[in-house]
C-alpha cells in the first residue's frame, strides 16, 4: 500500500513537471488543466503523507511538533482508551441493561435443566472444591485435622495405602477426566492466546536473529503446540496419556514395594508433620478430607455427585419455568454486577492502561502501523486523487472567471 500511494504521488509529480514544461513551451491550452490537477495532486499527496507518517514517526526524522503521536503519546492513549471503555462499557446502566436484555437466569436455567450440562458444572465445581481444600487455611479446622492426622499416622507406613489408593485411581481411570479437562483448557488457551505465545517465543530469541525469522519460528511453535494439545485431547490412547498412566502406575507400585520410595515418603511425612505451618497444610492434604474428596467429589458415580447433579437439574428447571424466581435471580445479578463496576471500574480498566504503559513505544508504533497502516495509505491515495480533482476544478473556475 505504501508503494501504491508513493507511486501515485510520483506519477502526479512527473505529470506536473512534464505538463509545466509543455505549457512553458507554448503547448495547447488543455495542458494547463493537466498541470493544475497534477500540481494539486502532489500537494494533497504530500500533505496526507505527512499526516499519516506523523502518526507513527517523525517525518524525515525532523523534530516537528505534534508528530510521532503514537510513540510519544502511548501512555496517554492507553489512559484514554481505559477511560473510554470504563465510561461507555463498564457503566452501571449499561451493564444492568445488558444483563436484563440477556435474561441470564432463564437461559442458564434452560441449560442446566439438561443433565449432561449439570454434570459438567458439577465436575468443574469438583475441581474447584478440591483446589479449595488444598489451600484451606482455617486455623481451627486445621488444628483439629492436624491432631487427627498425627494420631492416625503415628507408627503407620503411608507408602502401601497411598500406593494402593493410587493404583485404584489409575486402574479405574478416575484421573482421566481431570486430564481431559486440563488438556482441553490448555488447547483452548493456546488457541485464544496466539499473540502471547508468539511474544514469549520471540522474547527468548537471540538478539542477532531477524524479526521475520522470529515471527515464523514463533508461529510454527504455536501451531505445533496447538496441534499437540489437540492430538492429546482427541485421542484417549495418545502416547502421552499412556506415559502418564505408566508413570502413575509405577509410582503406585514403588509406594507399595520399593523401600527407598517408602523411606523417602516417610522422611517427607515426618518433616512435614514436624513443621508447624507445613504440618497444617499436610494435615489438610492427607487427612480423611482428601480421601473423601477423591472418592465422593472426583468419582462421577458417587452419591454426592449424583445428588448435586439432581439438585442442579431441578434448580435449572425452576429457573426456566418460574418467572418470579428468574426475576429474583436477575435482580441479584444486576445488583452484584452494578456494585462491581461501580466500585472496581478503575481497577478493571487499569489492566488496559498498565498493559499499554509496559509496551515499548517504538514496538507499539510498529505493531499498530502493521495492523492499520495499510488502510491509512488510502488517505494518501485519496489525498492525491481528491487534490488533483480539486486543483482541476479550481483552475477551471479561475479560467472561467477571467
TIZA-693324 format. One line per field, with one value per residue (C-alpha): residue in three letters; y, z, x. Coordinates in Angstrom, 1 decimal. Example, Ala and Ser with C-alpha at 12.3 -4.5 7.8 and 13.67 -1.06 7.14 Angstrom:
<lofis>
r	[ALA  SER]
north	[-4.5  -1.1]
up	[7.8  7.1]
east	[12.3  13.7]
</lofis>
This chain:
<lofis>
r	[UNK  UNK  UNK  UNK  UNK  UNK  UNK  UNK  UNK  UNK  UNK  UNK  UNK  UNK  UNK  UNK  UNK  UNK  UNK  UNK  UNK  UNK  UNK  UNK  UNK  UNK  UNK  UNK  UNK  UNK  UNK  UNK  UNK  UNK  UNK  UNK  UNK  UNK  UNK  UNK  UNK  UNK  UNK  UNK  UNK  UNK  UNK  UNK  UNK  UNK  UNK  UNK  UNK  UNK  UNK  UNK  UNK  UNK  UNK  UNK  UNK  UNK  UNK  UNK  UNK  UNK  UNK  UNK  UNK  UNK  UNK  UNK  UNK  UNK  UNK  UNK  UNK  UNK  UNK  UNK  UNK  UNK  UNK  UNK  UNK  UNK  UNK  UNK  UNK  UNK  UNK  UNK  UNK  UNK  UNK  UNK  UNK  UNK  UNK  UNK  UNK  UNK  UNK  UNK  UNK  UNK  UNK  UNK  UNK  UNK  UNK  UNK  UNK  UNK  UNK  UNK  UNK  UNK  UNK  UNK  UNK  UNK  UNK  UNK  UNK  UNK  UNK  UNK  UNK  UNK  UNK  UNK  UNK  UNK  UNK  UNK  UNK  UNK  UNK  UNK  UNK  UNK  UNK  UNK  UNK  UNK  UNK  UNK  UNK  UNK  UNK  UNK  UNK  UNK  UNK  UNK  UNK  UNK  UNK  UNK  UNK  UNK  UNK  UNK  UNK  UNK  UNK  UNK  UNK  UNK  UNK  UNK  UNK  UNK  UNK  UNK  UNK  UNK  UNK  UNK  UNK  UNK  UNK  UNK  UNK  UNK  UNK  UNK  UNK  UNK  UNK  UNK  UNK  UNK  UNK  UNK  UNK  UNK  UNK  UNK  UNK  UNK  UNK  UNK  UNK  UNK  UNK  UNK  UNK  UNK  UNK  UNK  UNK  UNK  UNK  UNK  UNK  UNK  UNK  UNK  UNK  UNK  UNK  UNK  UNK  UNK  UNK  UNK  UNK  UNK  UNK  UNK  UNK  UNK  UNK  UNK  UNK  UNK  UNK  UNK  UNK  UNK  UNK  UNK  UNK  UNK  UNK  UNK  UNK  UNK  UNK  UNK  UNK  UNK  UNK  UNK  UNK  UNK  UNK  UNK  UNK  UNK  UNK  UNK  UNK  UNK  UNK  UNK  UNK  UNK  UNK  UNK  UNK  UNK  UNK  UNK  UNK  UNK  UNK  UNK  UNK  UNK  UNK  UNK  UNK  UNK  UNK  UNK  UNK  UNK  UNK  UNK  UNK  UNK  UNK  UNK  UNK  UNK  UNK  UNK  UNK  UNK  UNK  UNK  UNK  UNK  UNK  UNK  UNK  UNK  UNK  UNK  UNK  UNK  UNK  UNK  UNK  UNK  UNK  UNK  UNK  UNK  UNK  UNK  UNK  UNK  UNK  UNK  UNK  UNK  UNK  UNK  UNK  UNK  UNK  UNK  UNK  UNK  UNK  UNK  UNK  UNK  UNK  UNK  UNK  UNK  UNK  UNK  UNK  UNK  UNK  UNK  UNK  UNK  UNK  UNK  UNK  UNK  UNK  UNK  UNK  UNK  UNK  UNK  UNK  UNK  UNK  UNK  UNK  UNK  UNK  UNK  UNK  UNK  UNK  UNK  UNK  UNK  UNK  UNK  UNK  UNK  UNK  UNK  UNK  UNK  UNK  UNK  UNK  UNK  UNK  UNK  UNK  UNK  UNK  UNK  UNK  UNK  UNK  UNK  UNK  UNK]
north	[0.0  2.3  1.6  2.2  5.5  6.7  5.6  7.6  10.6  10.2  9.9  13.2  14.8  13.6  14.7  18.1  18.5  17.4  19.5  22.5  22.2  21.7  24.6  26.8  25.8  27.1  23.9  23.6  25.2  21.9  21.3  24.0  22.0  18.9  20.9  22.4  18.9  17.3  20.2  20.0  16.2  16.5  19.0  16.8  13.6  15.3  16.7  13.4  11.6  14.0  13.4  9.6  9.4  11.8  9.2  6.7  8.6  12.0  12.7  12.7  12.4  16.1  17.2  18.7  19.3  17.0  14.2  10.6  10.7  7.1  6.6  9.9  9.7  6.0  6.2  8.9  6.9  3.9  6.0  7.5  4.0  2.8  5.8  5.3  1.6  2.3  5.1  3.5  -0.2  -0.6  1.9  0.6  1.5  -0.3  -3.4  -3.6  -3.1  -5.7  -8.3  -7.6  -8.0  -11.1  -12.8  -14.8  -16.7  -18.2  -19.1  -20.6  -22.5  -24.0  -25.0  -26.6  -28.5  -30.7  -33.4  -33.5  -29.8  -30.1  -33.0  -30.8  -28.0  -30.5  -31.8  -28.2  -27.5  -30.7  -29.5  -26.1  -27.7  -29.9  -26.9  -25.0  -27.9  -28.0  -24.3  -24.3  -22.3  -22.0  -22.3  -24.1  -26.7  -27.3  -27.7  -30.5  -32.1  -31.9  -33.7  -36.4  -36.9  -37.1  -39.7  -41.7  -41.7  -42.4  -45.6  -46.3  -46.7  -44.5  -45.9  -49.1  -47.5  -44.5  -46.8  -48.9  -45.8  -44.5  -47.9  -48.0  -44.5  -45.5  -48.8  -47.1  -44.3  -41.8  -39.3  -39.3  -36.7  -34.3  -35.0  -34.3  -31.0  -29.9  -30.7  -29.2  -26.0  -25.9  -26.3  -23.5  -21.3  -21.9  -21.1  -17.9  -16.6  -16.9  -13.5  -14.3  -17.5  -15.8  -13.0  -15.4  -17.3  -14.1  -12.8  -15.8  -15.4  -14.3  -10.7  -11.4  -13.2  -11.1  -10.2  -12.0  -15.3  -14.9  -14.4  -17.5  -19.7  -18.4  -19.0  -22.5  -23.3  -22.1  -24.2  -27.3  -26.7  -26.3  -29.5  -31.5  -30.4  -31.2  -34.6  -35.4  -34.1  -36.0  -39.3  -41.2  -43.6  -40.9  -42.0  -39.0  -40.2  -43.7  -42.4  -40.6  -43.8  -45.8  -43.2  -43.2  -46.9  -47.3  -44.7  -46.6  -49.8  -48.1  -46.7  -50.3  -52.3  -50.1  -49.5  -46.4  -44.7  -45.6  -44.3  -41.0  -40.7  -41.4  -38.8  -36.3  -37.1  -36.7  -33.4  -32.0  -33.2  -31.6  -28.2  -26.1  -24.4  -27.1  -29.6  -27.9  -27.9  -31.5  -32.4  -30.9  -32.7  -36.3  -36.4  -38.0  -34.9  -35.7  -39.3  -38.1  -35.5  -38.2  -40.7  -38.5  -35.5  -36.9  -40.0  -39.1  -42.0  -41.1  -40.3  -36.8  -36.0  -37.6  -35.7  -32.4  -33.1  -33.8  -30.6  -28.6  -30.1  -29.3  -25.7  -25.2  -26.3  -23.9  -21.0  -21.7  -22.3  -19.8  -16.2  -15.0  -16.9  -15.9  -12.2  -12.5  -14.0  -11.4  -8.6  -10.1  -10.4  -6.8  -5.6  -7.6  -6.5  -2.9  -3.0  -4.4  -2.0  1.0  0.2  -1.6  0.0  1.8  -1.4  -3.2  -0.6  -0.3  -3.5  -1.7  1.3  -0.8  -3.1  -0.1  1.5  -1.6  -1.7  -0.4  2.9  2.0  -1.6  -0.4  2.1  -0.7  -3.1  -0.5  0.5  -3.1  -3.5  -0.3  1.3  -0.4  1.2  4.6  4.5  5.1  8.5  9.3  7.8  9.8  12.9  12.7  12.0  14.4  17.1  16.6  16.9  20.0  21.6  20.9  22.4  25.5  26.0  25.7  28.1  30.6  30.4  30.9  33.8  35.5]
up	[0.0  0.7  -2.8  -4.4  -2.6  -3.2  -6.9  -7.4  -5.8  -8.1  -11.2  -10.2  -9.7  -13.1  -14.7  -13.2  -14.4  -17.9  -18.2  -16.8  -19.4  -22.2  -21.1  -20.8  -24.3  -25.6  -25.6  -26.1  -23.6  -22.1  -20.8  -18.1  -16.7  -16.5  -14.9  -12.3  -11.5  -11.1  -9.0  -6.6  -6.5  -5.4  -2.7  -1.5  -1.6  0.3  2.9  3.6  3.5  6.3  8.2  8.0  8.8  11.7  13.5  13.7  13.4  12.8  9.0  7.6  11.1  11.8  15.3  14.1  17.0  17.2  15.2  16.2  18.0  18.9  20.3  22.3  23.4  24.0  27.7  27.3  24.6  26.9  29.7  27.2  26.0  29.5  30.4  27.2  28.0  31.6  30.8  27.8  28.5  32.3  33.5  35.8  33.5  30.5  32.5  34.1  30.7  29.1  31.8  31.8  28.0  28.1  30.6  32.0  34.7  32.3  29.7  32.4  33.8  30.4  30.0  33.5  33.0  30.6  32.8  30.8  31.3  35.0  35.2  33.6  36.1  39.0  37.5  37.3  40.8  42.0  40.6  42.3  45.6  45.6  44.9  47.7  50.1  49.2  50.2  53.2  56.0  58.6  61.8  63.9  61.3  60.5  64.2  64.5  61.3  62.4  65.7  63.9  61.3  63.8  65.9  62.8  61.1  64.2  63.5  60.3  57.0  54.4  51.3  50.9  51.5  49.3  46.6  46.8  46.5  43.6  41.9  42.3  40.8  37.8  37.2  37.4  35.2  37.7  36.7  33.0  33.4  35.1  32.3  29.7  31.4  31.7  28.1  26.8  28.7  27.6  23.9  24.3  26.0  23.2  20.5  22.3  23.2  20.0  20.4  23.9  22.9  19.9  22.1  24.7  22.0  20.3  23.7  24.1  20.5  20.2  19.5  16.2  14.9  12.3  13.2  10.3  11.2  14.9  13.7  11.5  14.2  16.9  14.6  13.9  17.6  18.4  15.6  16.8  20.4  19.3  17.2  20.0  22.6  20.1  19.5  23.2  23.8  20.9  21.4  24.6  23.8  23.0  23.9  26.3  28.2  28.3  29.5  32.4  33.2  33.3  35.4  38.0  37.9  38.6  41.3  42.9  42.7  44.2  47.1  47.9  47.3  47.0  50.3  49.1  47.9  51.1  53.1  51.2  51.7  55.5  55.7  53.8  56.0  59.2  58.1  57.1  60.3  62.5  60.8  62.3  59.1  56.6  59.1  59.0  55.2  55.1  57.6  55.2  52.2  53.6  56.2  55.7  53.9  51.0  50.7  50.9  48.2  45.9  46.5  46.6  44.5  41.9  41.3  38.8  40.0  43.7  45.6  46.4  42.7  41.7  44.3  43.3  39.7  40.6  42.5  39.7  37.1  39.4  40.1  36.3  35.5  38.1  36.8  33.3  34.3  37.1  36.1  39.7  40.6  37.4  38.1  41.6  40.5  37.7  40.2  42.3  39.3  38.3  41.8  42.1  38.6  39.4  42.6  40.9  38.0  40.3  42.9  40.8  37.4  37.6  38.8  35.7  33.3  35.0  33.3  29.9  31.0  32.8  29.8  27.4  29.7  29.7  25.9  24.2  22.3  19.1  19.0  19.8  16.9  14.6  15.6  15.2  11.8  10.7  11.7  10.4  8.2  5.1  5.4  6.3  3.0  1.3  2.9  0.9  -2.3  -1.8  -0.9  -4.3  -6.3  -4.5  -4.6  -8.3  -8.8  -6.6  -8.5  -11.8  -10.6  -9.1  -12.3  -14.5  -12.3  -12.4  -16.2  -16.5  -14.1  -16.1]
east	[0.0  2.9  4.3  0.9  0.4  4.0  3.8  0.7  2.4  5.4  3.1  1.4  4.8  6.2  2.9  3.3  6.9  6.0  2.9  4.7  7.5  5.0  2.9  6.1  7.0  3.6  1.7  -2.1  -4.5  -5.7  -2.2  -2.7  -5.6  -3.4  -0.6  -3.1  -4.5  -1.1  0.2  -2.8  -2.5  1.2  0.2  -2.6  -0.5  2.4  0.1  -1.6  1.8  2.9  -0.4  -0.2  3.6  3.2  1.0  3.9  7.2  8.7  8.6  12.1  13.4  12.7  11.6  8.4  5.9  2.9  4.4  5.2  2.0  1.7  5.2  5.1  1.5  1.3  0.6  -2.0  -3.7  -3.8  -5.4  -7.9  -8.8  -9.3  -11.4  -13.5  -14.1  -14.9  -17.3  -19.1  -18.9  -18.5  -21.1  -23.7  -26.6  -25.0  -24.2  -27.7  -29.4  -27.3  -27.9  -31.7  -31.9  -29.8  -32.2  -29.3  -31.2  -33.7  -31.0  -28.8  -31.8  -32.6  -29.0  -28.8  -32.0  -30.1  -28.5  -25.2  -24.8  -25.4  -22.9  -20.3  -20.9  -20.6  -17.4  -16.0  -17.1  -15.5  -12.1  -12.6  -13.6  -10.5  -8.3  -10.0  -9.4  -5.8  -5.3  -7.7  -6.1  -8.8  -6.8  -9.4  -10.3  -6.6  -5.7  -8.3  -7.2  -3.5  -4.2  -6.3  -3.6  -0.8  -2.7  -3.6  -0.2  1.9  3.8  1.9  3.7  1.9  3.5  1.4  -2.0  -1.2  0.2  -3.0  -5.1  -3.1  -3.3  -7.0  -7.3  -5.1  -6.9  -10.4  -9.2  -10.6  -7.9  -8.8  -11.5  -9.1  -6.5  -9.3  -10.2  -6.6  -5.7  -8.9  -8.3  -4.7  -5.8  -8.4  -5.8  -3.3  -5.9  -7.1  -3.6  -1.6  -0.1  1.0  2.8  4.4  5.6  7.1  8.9  10.2  11.4  13.7  15.1  18.7  19.4  21.0  18.0  16.0  12.3  10.8  12.6  11.5  7.9  8.0  9.6  7.2  4.2  5.5  6.0  2.5  1.0  2.8  1.7  -1.9  -1.7  -0.1  -2.7  -5.5  -4.0  -3.8  -7.3  -8.9  -7.0  -7.8  -5.0  -2.4  1.2  1.5  -1.6  -0.3  3.0  1.3  -0.6  2.6  4.3  1.4  1.2  5.0  4.8  1.9  4.0  7.0  5.0  3.9  7.0  10.1  11.9  13.7  10.5  8.7  11.6  11.6  7.9  8.3  11.1  9.0  6.0  8.0  9.4  6.0  4.3  7.0  6.8  4.1  2.9  3.5  2.1  -1.3  -1.3  -0.2  -2.9  -5.5  -4.0  -3.5  -6.3  -9.7  -10.9  -8.6  -9.8  -13.4  -12.7  -11.2  -13.9  -17.0  -16.2  -13.9  -15.9  -18.7  -20.8  -20.6  -23.8  -22.6  -22.0  -25.3  -27.3  -25.6  -26.4  -30.1  -30.4  -28.8  -31.2  -34.1  -33.0  -32.4  -35.9  -37.3  -35.3  -36.6  -40.2  -40.8  -40.6  -40.7  -37.6  -35.8  -36.6  -35.3  -32.0  -31.8  -32.2  -29.5  -27.1  -27.8  -27.1  -23.9  -22.7  -23.6  -21.7  -18.6  -18.5  -19.3  -16.6  -14.0  -14.3  -11.0  -9.3  -10.7  -9.7  -6.3  -5.4  -5.6  -3.5  -0.9  -0.5  -0.1  2.4  4.6  4.7  7.8  6.9  8.7  7.4  3.9  4.0  5.3  2.6  -0.2  1.2  1.2  -2.4  -4.0  -1.2  -2.5  -5.9  -4.3  -2.4  -5.8  -5.7  -2.6  -4.2  -7.4  -5.4  -3.6  -6.7  -9.0  -6.3  -5.9  -9.7  -9.9  -7.0  -8.7  -12.0  -10.3  -8.2  -11.3  -13.3  -10.3  -10.2  -13.9  -13.8  -11.1]
</lofis>
